[in-house]
Amino acid sequence: MRRTIRNLLGLTAATAVIAVGVPALTSSASATSSASAVSAATLTAGSAASSDYDEYWGSYYSKYFNGSRAKARGHVWSDGSDRIHVQGKLYDQSSPSRLCGYAQVKFENEDGDENIRWARKCGSNGYQSLHFSAHDVDNVQVRVCYWDNHNAKKKSCGKWYYIYEVDGDE
């Protein structure tokens, strides 16, 4: 939800710059109308944030390995029943045959308990779909790596990205 707040603050700041930058061109009636539009936008965005959550994430990448990278992107949403869903596509782009694209999705609750799910895609043709869900989640993170089939371990992992966070006032 951090991105929603950031977008809302950006919209508010842009509106304030426009309102302050051209006061001679606006009458008091249109300034009041502009303020009402900002309030309506704030109310709408706030209402959306407090109900079901729905946002796209990615594209996120692994680190480079011999000029290739794995990639993942997708969608995170709340179904309204305290369950968070993460859906996406994982691509393995031109990696050596012993490596597979590997995506991890980490669900964490308020106690700090983690549940990590993963998907793997080997070969450059197409993508691997992923869909995971969990309930009572406070944040969700995603990272993309390679899976080394010969050594049975992750390698060349990108950083963790937050794709969902509960606001502190909920």
Legacy VTK file of the C-alpha trace (Angstrom):
# vtk DataFile Version 3.0
C-alpha trace
ASCII
DATASET POLYDATA
POINTS 170 float
0.000 0.000 0.000
3.059 2.214 0.215
2.808 2.863 -3.550
-0.833 4.003 -3.217
0.110 6.545 -0.573
3.088 7.705 -2.633
0.875 8.168 -5.719
-1.711 10.037 -3.661
0.921 12.378 -2.214
2.310 12.995 -5.697
-1.156 13.866 -6.999
-1.747 16.226 -4.083
1.646 17.908 -4.562
1.109 18.327 -8.306
-2.310 19.847 -7.717
-0.864 22.247 -5.140
1.897 23.345 -7.540
-0.638 24.022 -10.276
-2.961 25.905 -7.899
-0.115 28.055 -6.511
1.661 28.531 -9.856
-1.280 30.030 -11.744
-3.450 31.945 -9.270
-4.170 34.758 -11.755
-5.765 32.333 -14.192
-8.152 30.784 -11.686
-11.091 32.369 -10.001
-12.019 31.603 -6.431
-14.835 29.383 -7.711
-12.487 27.244 -9.803
-9.947 27.119 -6.948
-12.733 25.810 -4.691
-13.658 23.341 -7.428
-10.007 22.247 -7.687
-9.801 21.766 -3.906
-13.000 19.714 -4.030
-11.500 17.536 -6.782
-8.404 16.923 -4.651
-10.609 16.025 -1.674
-12.641 13.674 -3.855
-9.462 12.048 -5.193
-8.168 11.664 -1.650
-11.450 10.152 -0.486
-11.600 7.744 -3.449
-7.994 6.599 -3.032
-8.455 6.274 0.726
-11.598 4.201 0.248
-9.822 1.929 -2.202
-6.922 1.476 0.209
-9.199 0.444 3.060
-11.165 -2.106 1.016
-9.889 -4.813 -1.298
-6.294 -4.347 -2.442
-5.368 -4.685 -6.119
-2.033 -3.747 -7.700
0.470 -4.877 -10.323
4.140 -5.562 -9.489
7.368 -6.016 -11.427
9.089 -6.579 -13.673
11.743 -7.740 -11.184
14.977 -9.437 -12.229
17.680 -11.758 -10.968
21.272 -10.593 -11.088
23.027 -11.135 -14.402
24.642 -14.513 -15.028
26.691 -14.737 -18.247
24.593 -11.980 -19.814
21.194 -13.449 -18.964
18.600 -12.657 -16.295
15.429 -14.282 -15.007
12.360 -12.032 -14.786
9.024 -12.060 -12.947
6.015 -9.769 -12.925
2.448 -10.051 -11.784
-0.485 -8.932 -9.726
-1.260 -8.904 -5.998
-4.757 -8.533 -4.573
-6.976 -9.114 -1.570
-10.156 -11.086 -2.100
-11.923 -9.338 0.792
-11.779 -12.390 3.067
-8.412 -11.629 4.705
-6.579 -13.619 2.006
-3.837 -12.085 -0.141
-3.187 -13.552 -3.597
0.024 -13.230 -5.613
-0.207 -14.185 -9.254
2.439 -13.776 -11.908
4.645 -15.034 -14.681
8.260 -16.168 -14.411
10.577 -16.038 -17.421
13.964 -17.700 -17.913
15.708 -15.595 -20.528
18.637 -17.197 -22.394
20.312 -18.836 -19.399
22.652 -21.848 -19.579
20.798 -25.187 -19.539
21.829 -25.979 -15.964
20.063 -22.811 -14.681
16.341 -22.153 -14.291
14.472 -18.953 -13.486
13.406 -19.049 -9.827
10.958 -16.713 -8.062
10.321 -16.597 -4.323
7.221 -15.086 -2.708
7.479 -14.406 1.039
4.294 -13.920 3.095
4.846 -12.475 6.588
2.355 -11.934 9.424
2.469 -9.408 12.289
4.362 -11.875 14.518
7.173 -12.097 11.946
6.294 -15.655 10.894
7.294 -16.222 7.269
5.919 -18.554 4.630
8.065 -18.711 1.481
6.666 -20.191 -1.716
8.538 -20.568 -4.991
8.189 -21.272 -8.703
10.787 -22.447 -11.213
10.984 -22.063 -15.015
13.617 -23.838 -17.099
14.237 -22.877 -20.704
13.660 -19.725 -22.717
10.370 -20.719 -24.354
7.301 -19.185 -22.725
6.809 -18.626 -19.021
5.806 -20.398 -15.819
2.596 -19.153 -14.188
2.534 -18.770 -10.428
-0.339 -18.214 -8.004
0.054 -18.316 -4.238
-2.195 -17.092 -1.434
-2.138 -16.774 2.336
-4.390 -15.333 5.033
-3.577 -12.942 7.898
-0.696 -11.392 5.945
0.958 -8.094 6.888
3.426 -7.932 4.013
4.453 -9.817 0.904
7.846 -9.685 -0.794
9.132 -11.076 -4.091
12.612 -11.769 -5.405
13.943 -13.410 -8.537
16.966 -15.709 -8.702
18.374 -18.527 -10.755
18.160 -22.138 -9.612
21.328 -24.130 -10.262
20.158 -27.679 -11.103
23.651 -29.210 -10.713
24.215 -27.835 -7.211
20.531 -27.717 -6.152
20.718 -24.153 -4.812
19.749 -20.560 -5.560
22.226 -18.199 -7.176
22.367 -14.694 -8.640
19.389 -13.505 -6.587
18.004 -10.023 -7.038
16.830 -8.027 -4.041
13.568 -8.524 -2.166
10.768 -6.147 -3.240
7.721 -5.357 -1.124
4.609 -5.821 -3.238
2.062 -5.599 -0.389
2.103 -4.002 3.065
-0.681 -3.405 5.568
-0.956 0.186 6.741
-0.154 0.670 10.424
-3.632 2.032 11.230
-5.594 -1.042 10.106
LINES 1 171
170 0 1 2 3 4 5 6 7 8 9 10 11 12 13 14 15 16 17 18 19 20 21 22 23 24 25 26 27 28 29 30 31 32 33 34 35 36 37 38 39 40 41 42 43 44 45 46 47 48 49 50 51 52 53 54 55 56 57 58 59 60 61 62 63 64 65 66 67 68 69 70 71 72 73 74 75 76 77 78 79 80 81 82 83 84 85 86 87 88 89 90 91 92 93 94 95 96 97 98 99 100 101 102 103 104 105 106 107 108 109 110 111 112 113 114 115 116 117 118 119 120 121 122 123 124 125 126 127 128 129 130 131 132 133 134 135 136 137 138 139 140 141 142 143 144 145 146 147 148 149 150 151 152 153 154 155 156 157 158 159 160 161 162 163 164 165 166 167 168 169
